């Protein structure tokens, strides 16, 4: 345990020892790094099974401790402790390899549960089942676990939530989880895809209209904000809203009132808003394409959802889960288990369309193989995916004149992953030394 406040360090140590753990406590980054290095030389076993580190320390940060642990004992989980209001920094630490994080003041029961979870199960797959009929969220990667913990923290409140992530990462699943865990769970969950509704109809879709508001308006119609009263309104791809509608949404968030099209009477809004985007809203604000004031109103509690390529270790469990869920839906109750050899090949691919693309592949494979996973058509599907990846890598290397770092950025792939793929595909030196 790396914690500079001696009283807190002693109190937590005593509590952990009372639970049967053996604890070594230090108060600086330097001592934490020395402890992390123990056991890394001479073939000795590692000194510790888990590291608990404060984020802010007198001679540096817990990130330095994390880096030392990952270099010497990459299998050891590191849990970061962070002061209230610095959760974003802790999430950044998880991107660098931290297993999880806790906000101070630390609740001992929560600490015990988290440590037990990491030491006893070594982070077995999470099957997070939101209340209601929503599909489960599957995975054990630290970035996914961080997002789920943030959902659990904000769901009971009425704060606006902004979900950021690429298409196919499960933003609606997370929005439904926020709704299902909230005090509004018995109310309606109303979803609006802002990218799928024509600009001319968006205002009417969100706010409704009065009878006679325009030609063909033969009766009053409620908008999505009214339909979501007492529940949750999910505004998917909110970055696609035009400036005029952005202003009206801002008014609802600020004043909790709106007006129907053709009406002049303010109507109170009682919908909790969860928004989502696959675009960089900060860049859109800087470019003048998204209102800054609306951005700040939306980003009360941001949650970033990781791309599937950033949590590839979750793919085997996702394949098994998707196969079971989809086969039930297709009436293939006796579907054979997915062969490990096939799972390894699936896990090696990048899946730029994320979980949505993976689910589509699993469904096609189930249909073609009649649920047996032995049909040669499944192999053909995989070959198509693998060839598509090779084509994308070749094109990226051509576009960057063989610069691997630039190509990795273009492919949204880690440099190490690209290097491995280039070796597997025998593309070393392409295109500079061969055509």
ZIKA-V946853 format. One record per backbone hydrogen bond with DSSP energy under -0.5 kcal/mol. NH is the residue of the N-H (numbers start at 1). CO is the residue of the C=O. If there is no record, write none. Layout:
nh:NH co:CO
nh:NH co:CO
This chain:
nh:2 co:52
nh:3 co:1
nh:3 co:26
nh:6 co:4
nh:9 co:5
nh:10 co:6
nh:11 co:7
nh:12 co:8
nh:13 co:9
nh:14 co:10
nh:15 co:11
nh:16 co:12
nh:17 co:13
nh:18 co:14
nh:19 co:15
nh:19 co:16
nh:20 co:17
nh:21 co:16
nh:23 co:21
nh:26 co:1
nh:32 co:28
nh:33 co:29
nh:34 co:30
nh:35 co:31
nh:36 co:32
nh:37 co:33
nh:38 co:34
nh:38 co:35
nh:40 co:37
nh:44 co:41
nh:47 co:38
nh:51 co:77
nh:53 co:51
nh:53 co:79
nh:54 co:2
nh:55 co:81
nh:57 co:55
nh:57 co:60
nh:60 co:57
nh:62 co:55
nh:64 co:61
nh:65 co:61
nh:66 co:62
nh:67 co:63
nh:68 co:64
nh:69 co:65
nh:70 co:66
nh:71 co:67
nh:72 co:68
nh:73 co:69
nh:76 co:73
nh:77 co:49
nh:77 co:75
nh:79 co:51
nh:80 co:78
nh:80 co:100
nh:81 co:53
nh:82 co:102
nh:86 co:83
nh:89 co:86
nh:90 co:86
nh:91 co:87
nh:92 co:88
nh:93 co:89
nh:94 co:90
nh:95 co:91
nh:96 co:92
nh:97 co:94
nh:98 co:93
nh:99 co:78
nh:100 co:78
nh:102 co:80
nh:104 co:82
nh:108 co:106
nh:111 co:107
nh:112 co:108
nh:113 co:109
nh:114 co:110
nh:115 co:111
nh:116 co:112
nh:117 co:113
nh:118 co:114
nh:119 co:115
nh:120 co:116
nh:121 co:116
nh:121 co:117
nh:122 co:118
nh:123 co:117
nh:126 co:139
nh:128 co:126
nh:128 co:137
nh:129 co:127
nh:130 co:128
nh:137 co:128
nh:138 co:136
nh:139 co:126
nh:145 co:141
nh:146 co:142
nh:147 co:143
nh:148 co:144
nh:149 co:145
nh:150 co:146
nh:151 co:147
nh:152 co:148
nh:153 co:149
nh:154 co:150
nh:155 co:151
nh:156 co:152
nh:157 co:154
nh:161 co:273
nh:162 co:301
nh:163 co:161
nh:163 co:275
nh:164 co:162
nh:164 co:303
nh:165 co:277
nh:169 co:166
nh:174 co:170
nh:175 co:171
nh:176 co:172
nh:177 co:173
nh:178 co:174
nh:179 co:175
nh:180 co:176
nh:181 co:177
nh:182 co:179
nh:185 co:182
nh:187 co:184
nh:190 co:188
nh:190 co:232
nh:191 co:189
nh:192 co:234
nh:194 co:192
nh:194 co:236
nh:196 co:193
nh:197 co:193
nh:201 co:198
nh:202 co:198
nh:202 co:199
nh:203 co:199
nh:205 co:201
nh:206 co:202
nh:207 co:203
nh:208 co:204
nh:209 co:221
nh:210 co:261
nh:212 co:217
nh:213 co:210
nh:217 co:214
nh:218 co:216
nh:221 co:209
nh:223 co:207
nh:224 co:205
nh:225 co:206
nh:227 co:223
nh:228 co:224
nh:229 co:226
nh:230 co:270
nh:231 co:228
nh:232 co:188
nh:233 co:272
nh:234 co:190
nh:234 co:232
nh:235 co:233
nh:235 co:274
nh:236 co:192
nh:236 co:234
nh:238 co:235
nh:238 co:276
nh:240 co:237
nh:241 co:238
nh:245 co:242
nh:246 co:242
nh:247 co:243
nh:248 co:244
nh:249 co:245
nh:250 co:246
nh:251 co:247
nh:252 co:248
nh:253 co:249
nh:254 co:250
nh:255 co:251
nh:256 co:251
nh:256 co:252
nh:257 co:251
nh:258 co:267
nh:261 co:208
nh:263 co:260
nh:266 co:264
nh:267 co:258
nh:269 co:256
nh:270 co:268
nh:272 co:231
nh:274 co:233
nh:274 co:272
nh:275 co:161
nh:276 co:235
nh:277 co:163
nh:281 co:279
nh:284 co:280
nh:285 co:281
nh:286 co:282
nh:287 co:283
nh:288 co:285
nh:289 co:284
nh:290 co:284
nh:295 co:291
nh:296 co:292
nh:297 co:293
nh:298 co:294
nh:299 co:295
nh:300 co:298
nh:301 co:160
nh:301 co:298
nh:303 co:162
nh:305 co:164
nh:305 co:303
nh:306 co:304
nh:310 co:307
nh:311 co:308
nh:312 co:309
nh:314 co:311
nh:315 co:312
nh:318 co:314
nh:319 co:315
nh:320 co:316
nh:321 co:317
nh:322 co:318
nh:323 co:319
nh:324 co:320
nh:325 co:321
nh:326 co:322
nh:327 co:323
nh:328 co:324
nh:329 co:325
nh:330 co:326
nh:331 co:327
nh:331 co:328
nh:332 co:327
nh:333 co:331
nh:335 co:332
nh:336 co:371
nh:343 co:339
nh:344 co:340
nh:345 co:341
nh:346 co:342
nh:347 co:343
nh:348 co:344
nh:349 co:346
nh:354 co:351
nh:355 co:168
nh:356 co:168
nh:356 co:353
nh:357 co:353
nh:358 co:354
nh:359 co:355
nh:360 co:356
nh:361 co:357
nh:362 co:358
nh:363 co:359
nh:364 co:360
nh:365 co:361
nh:366 co:362
nh:367 co:363
nh:368 co:364
nh:369 co:365
nh:370 co:366
nh:370 co:367
nh:371 co:366
nh:372 co:369
nh:378 co:375
nh:379 co:375
nh:380 co:376
nh:381 co:377
nh:382 co:378
nh:383 co:379
nh:384 co:380
nh:385 co:381
nh:386 co:382
nh:387 co:383
nh:388 co:384
nh:389 co:385
nh:390 co:386
nh:391 co:387
nh:392 co:388
nh:393 co:389
nh:394 co:390
nh:395 co:391
nh:396 co:392
nh:397 co:393
nh:398 co:394
nh:399 co:395
nh:400 co:396
nh:401 co:398
nh:402 co:397
nh:403 co:400
nh:404 co:402
nh:407 co:403
nh:408 co:404
nh:409 co:405
nh:410 co:406
nh:411 co:407
nh:412 co:408
nh:412 co:409
nh:413 co:408
nh:418 co:414
nh:419 co:415
nh:420 co:416
nh:421 co:417
nh:422 co:418
nh:423 co:419
nh:424 co:420
nh:425 co:421
nh:426 co:423
nh:427 co:422
nh:430 co:427
nh:431 co:434
nh:433 co:429
